[in-house]
Amino acid sequence: MQRTPLHACAHTSARATRTPSSPQELDPGCIASARRWQAEADLLREMAGNPRLTARQSAALLRQPDAAARQADWWLGATNP
């Protein structure tokens, strides 16, 4: 998944001192990136449930949604630096 350049998100430079209190304060590009990462997490969870996969394959897929969800949170400034 392609990331929006850091300078495109208004919250990245001020993130260490102030986290936006509402989604309206975030750059639309940040919100779009977060939505794409969350959609990726959802898709990975769905794919892991495919009955044709082995337990090992499902487990490998299920390790990825958390990383994608953390990336979505990062774009929204919801995680600590």
C-alpha positions as CSV (number, residue, x, y, z in Angstrom):
1,M,0.0,0.0,0.0
2,Q,1.3,3.4,-0.9
3,R,1.7,6.0,1.8
4,T,1.0,9.7,1.5
5,P,4.1,11.8,1.9
6,L,4.7,12.9,5.4
7,H,4.6,16.6,4.6
8,A,1.1,16.1,3.3
9,C,-0.2,15.5,6.8
10,A,-0.5,18.5,8.9
11,H,-0.3,16.5,12.2
12,T,3.0,14.9,11.6
13,S,5.2,17.9,12.5
14,A,3.2,18.9,15.5
15,R,2.5,15.3,16.6
16,A,5.1,15.3,19.4
17,T,3.5,18.3,21.1
18,R,-0.2,18.1,20.2
19,T,-2.4,15.3,18.9
20,P,-5.5,16.5,16.9
21,S,-8.6,16.3,19.0
22,S,-10.9,15.5,16.2
23,P,-10.8,14.1,12.6
24,Q,-11.7,17.5,11.2
25,E,-8.3,18.8,12.3
26,L,-6.5,16.2,10.2
27,D,-5.5,16.6,6.6
28,P,-7.9,14.8,4.2
29,G,-4.9,12.8,2.8
30,C,-4.2,11.4,6.3
31,I,-7.8,10.3,6.7
32,A,-7.7,8.7,3.3
33,S,-4.5,6.8,4.1
34,A,-5.9,5.6,7.4
35,R,-9.1,4.4,5.7
36,R,-7.0,2.5,3.1
37,W,-4.9,0.9,5.9
38,Q,-8.0,-0.1,7.8
39,A,-9.5,-1.6,4.6
40,E,-6.3,-3.6,4.2
41,A,-6.6,-4.9,7.7
42,D,-10.2,-5.9,7.1
43,L,-9.4,-7.6,3.9
44,L,-6.5,-9.6,5.5
45,R,-8.9,-10.8,8.3
46,E,-11.4,-11.9,5.7
47,M,-8.8,-13.7,3.6
48,A,-7.5,-15.5,6.6
49,G,-10.9,-17.1,7.1
50,N,-10.8,-18.8,3.7
51,P,-11.5,-22.5,4.4
52,R,-9.0,-23.6,1.6
53,L,-6.1,-22.2,3.6
54,T,-4.0,-24.3,6.0
55,A,-3.9,-23.3,9.6
56,R,-0.3,-22.1,9.1
57,Q,-1.4,-19.9,6.1
58,S,-4.3,-18.4,8.1
59,A,-2.1,-17.7,11.1
60,A,0.4,-15.9,8.8
61,L,-2.4,-13.7,7.4
62,L,-3.8,-13.0,10.8
63,R,-0.5,-11.5,11.9
64,Q,-0.8,-8.7,9.3
65,P,-4.1,-7.0,10.2
66,D,-2.8,-5.7,13.5
67,A,0.2,-4.1,11.7
68,A,-2.2,-2.5,9.2
69,A,-4.5,-1.2,11.9
70,R,-1.5,0.3,13.7
71,Q,-0.5,2.0,10.5
72,A,-4.1,3.4,10.2
73,D,-3.8,4.7,13.8
74,W,-0.5,6.3,13.0
75,W,-2.1,8.3,10.2
76,L,-4.7,9.5,12.5
77,G,-2.2,10.4,15.2
78,A,-3.9,7.9,17.6
79,T,-0.6,6.2,18.7
80,N,2.2,7.7,20.7
81,P,5.5,8.6,19.0
